[in-house]
Amino acid sequence: MQAKFWGAIAATFLTLGVGLPAWAEMGTLLGSPGSRINVRSQPSTSASAPHYGIPGDRVTILDQRRMEDNYTWFYVEFPRSRARGWIRGDLIRPDSTSSGNTSQRVSFAPGATAATVMGSVQGYQTRDYILNARAGQRMTIRLDGNTTFLQVGMIPPNGEAVIVGSTWSGILPRNGDYILRVGLVRAEARRGGSGNYTLTVTIR
């Protein structure tokens, strides 16, 4: 079932022409002065750390995953050295976290299978919508907006963030909270663009 899920995601990438780098953003490493921040080969404190950074280093965030240790891990690249690896979420501050981002849990009315929310974003702002669902259910996502630069990403429970563009439908692989993150593509965010949207989610 999980293979079918990611296969559907891949098909969406091909249809929409959207790739993960469009979701990338910058971040800053955090820590005590003089400390070293391990850059690990896998999103785990038990994984090897072939690289390290220091507080204040700027990195490009390429991916993120929520792991069983209840931390979000970020896959980053150092612009100068091109070194890549995983950094635990409490050791990095994504630029978007200081841009007025919000999160909202979405609940369905009794007997309803769909919910609709409206919002707006500007620059690197994102809006997170949290929904609880079960493995085997079908989720359908539709994002309508006043600009084609809007996109929605999905973060499954204990999974990696993926971009689903503006529409997607697929069978969910796990029980738990799914995060739908609405934002602008990187180039438009860098220009300070904005967008208004309506997000409709159906779970059956």
C-alpha positions as CSV (number, residue, x, y, z in Angstrom):
1,M,0.0,0.0,0.0
2,Q,2.8,2.4,0.8
3,A,4.4,1.8,-2.6
4,K,1.1,2.7,-4.3
5,F,0.9,5.8,-2.2
6,W,4.4,7.1,-3.2
7,G,3.7,5.9,-6.8
8,A,0.7,8.2,-6.9
9,I,2.8,11.0,-5.5
10,A,5.4,10.5,-8.2
11,A,2.7,10.5,-10.9
12,T,1.5,13.8,-9.6
13,F,5.0,15.2,-9.9
14,L,5.1,14.2,-13.5
15,T,1.7,15.6,-14.3
16,L,2.2,18.9,-12.7
17,G,5.9,19.4,-13.4
18,V,6.6,20.0,-9.8
19,G,9.7,18.8,-8.0
20,L,10.9,18.9,-4.4
21,P,13.5,21.6,-4.9
22,A,10.7,24.1,-5.5
23,W,9.8,23.7,-1.8
24,A,13.3,24.3,-0.6
25,E,14.0,27.2,1.7
26,M,16.8,28.6,3.8
27,G,17.5,28.0,7.5
28,T,19.9,28.9,10.2
29,L,21.7,26.5,12.5
30,L,21.1,27.0,16.2
31,G,23.3,26.2,19.2
32,S,25.5,27.4,22.0
33,P,28.5,29.6,20.9
34,G,31.5,27.4,20.0
35,S,29.4,24.2,19.7
36,R,29.3,21.8,16.8
37,I,26.1,20.6,15.2
38,N,26.2,17.1,13.8
39,V,25.1,16.6,10.2
40,R,24.0,13.0,10.1
41,S,23.7,10.5,7.2
42,Q,20.2,9.5,8.3
43,P,17.5,11.2,10.4
44,S,18.6,9.6,13.7
45,T,20.9,10.4,16.5
46,S,22.4,6.9,16.1
47,A,23.4,7.6,12.5
48,S,27.0,8.6,11.5
49,A,27.8,12.3,11.3
50,P,30.3,12.8,8.5
51,H,29.9,16.6,8.6
52,Y,29.2,19.3,11.1
53,G,28.1,22.9,11.2
54,I,28.3,25.7,13.7
55,P,25.6,28.0,15.1
56,G,24.8,30.7,12.6
57,D,25.6,28.7,9.5
58,R,23.1,29.2,6.7
59,V,21.8,26.0,4.9
60,T,19.3,25.1,2.2
61,I,16.5,22.9,3.5
62,L,15.7,20.3,0.9
63,D,13.5,17.9,2.7
64,Q,12.0,17.1,6.1
65,R,10.6,14.1,8.0
66,R,8.8,13.5,11.3
67,M,10.4,10.6,13.0
68,E,9.5,8.2,15.9
69,D,11.6,10.3,18.3
70,N,8.9,13.0,17.9
71,Y,11.4,15.4,16.2
72,T,11.2,16.8,12.7
73,W,14.5,16.2,10.9
74,F,15.7,18.5,8.1
75,Y,17.8,17.3,5.1
76,V,20.0,20.3,4.3
77,E,22.8,21.4,2.0
78,F,25.6,23.8,2.9
79,P,25.8,26.3,0.0
80,R,29.6,26.6,-0.1
81,S,30.8,23.0,0.5
82,R,27.7,21.3,-1.0
83,A,27.8,18.9,1.9
84,R,24.4,17.4,2.7
85,G,22.9,15.6,5.6
86,W,20.2,15.5,8.3
87,I,19.9,17.9,11.2
88,R,17.4,17.5,14.1
89,G,14.7,20.1,14.1
90,D,15.6,21.8,17.4
91,L,19.0,22.7,16.0
92,I,17.8,24.6,13.0
93,R,15.4,27.5,12.4
94,P,13.8,27.6,9.0
95,D,13.3,31.1,7.6
96,S,9.6,30.5,7.3
97,T,9.2,30.1,11.1
98,S,9.7,33.9,11.5
99,S,7.3,34.8,8.7
100,G,3.9,34.6,10.5
101,N,3.2,31.0,9.8
102,T,0.1,29.4,11.4
103,S,-1.3,25.9,12.0
104,Q,-4.9,24.8,12.3
105,R,-6.5,21.5,13.1
106,V,-9.3,20.7,10.6
107,S,-12.3,18.8,11.9
108,F,-15.2,17.4,9.8
109,A,-18.8,18.1,10.6
110,P,-20.8,15.1,11.9
111,G,-21.5,12.8,8.9
112,A,-19.4,14.9,6.5
113,T,-16.4,13.6,4.5
114,A,-15.1,16.9,3.2
115,A,-13.9,20.2,4.7
116,T,-13.0,23.5,3.2
117,V,-10.6,26.2,4.5
118,M,-9.6,29.6,3.1
119,G,-6.5,31.6,3.7
120,S,-3.7,33.7,2.2
121,V,0.1,33.6,2.2
122,Q,2.9,36.1,1.4
123,G,6.6,35.5,0.8
124,Y,7.8,32.5,2.7
125,Q,4.7,32.2,4.9
126,T,3.1,28.8,5.1
127,R,-0.2,27.6,6.5
128,D,-0.4,24.2,8.0
129,Y,-3.7,22.2,8.2
130,I,-3.7,19.1,10.4
131,L,-6.1,16.2,9.8
132,N,-6.3,12.8,11.5
133,A,-6.9,9.9,9.2
134,R,-6.6,6.1,9.1
135,A,-4.5,3.8,6.8
136,G,-6.6,2.7,3.9
137,Q,-8.7,5.8,3.6
138,R,-8.7,7.8,0.4
139,M,-7.7,11.5,0.7
140,T,-8.5,13.9,-2.0
141,I,-6.9,17.4,-2.0
142,R,-7.9,20.4,-4.2
143,L,-6.2,23.8,-4.0
144,D,-7.8,26.7,-5.8
145,G,-6.2,30.2,-5.7
146,N,-5.7,33.5,-7.5
147,T,-2.2,32.6,-8.6
148,T,-0.6,29.5,-10.2
149,F,2.4,29.9,-7.8
150,L,0.5,28.4,-4.9
151,Q,1.1,24.8,-4.0
152,V,0.3,22.3,-1.2
153,G,2.7,19.9,0.4
154,M,1.8,16.8,2.5
155,I,3.7,15.5,5.5
156,P,2.4,12.0,6.5
157,P,2.8,10.6,10.0
158,N,6.5,9.6,10.5
159,G,7.1,10.4,6.8
160,E,8.9,12.8,4.5
161,A,7.4,16.0,3.1
162,V,6.2,15.8,-0.5
163,I,4.7,18.4,-2.8
164,V,1.4,17.4,-4.4
165,G,0.9,20.6,-6.4
166,S,-2.7,21.7,-6.6
167,T,-4.7,18.4,-6.8
168,W,-4.1,14.9,-5.6
169,S,-6.0,11.8,-4.6
170,G,-4.6,8.6,-3.1
171,I,-4.9,5.9,-0.4
172,L,-3.2,6.8,2.9
173,P,-0.5,4.4,4.2
174,R,-0.6,5.1,7.9
175,N,-2.8,6.1,10.8
176,G,-2.2,9.4,12.4
177,D,-2.0,13.2,11.7
178,Y,-1.4,14.4,8.2
179,I,-0.1,17.9,7.7
180,L,-1.1,19.8,4.6
181,R,1.1,22.8,4.1
182,V,0.1,25.6,1.7
183,G,2.7,28.1,0.4
184,L,4.2,29.7,-2.6
185,V,6.8,28.1,-4.8
186,R,10.3,29.2,-3.9
187,A,10.9,31.7,-6.7
188,E,7.7,33.5,-6.0
189,A,8.3,33.5,-2.3
190,R,11.7,35.0,-2.8
191,R,10.1,37.8,-4.8
192,G,7.7,38.5,-1.9
193,G,4.6,37.4,-3.9
194,S,1.2,36.6,-2.3
195,G,-1.8,34.5,-2.9
196,N,-5.3,33.8,-1.7
197,Y,-6.6,30.2,-1.8
198,T,-9.4,27.8,-0.9
199,L,-8.3,24.3,0.2
200,T,-10.8,21.4,0.0
201,V,-10.0,18.0,1.6
202,T,-12.1,14.9,1.3
203,I,-11.4,11.7,3.3
204,R,-13.5,8.6,2.8
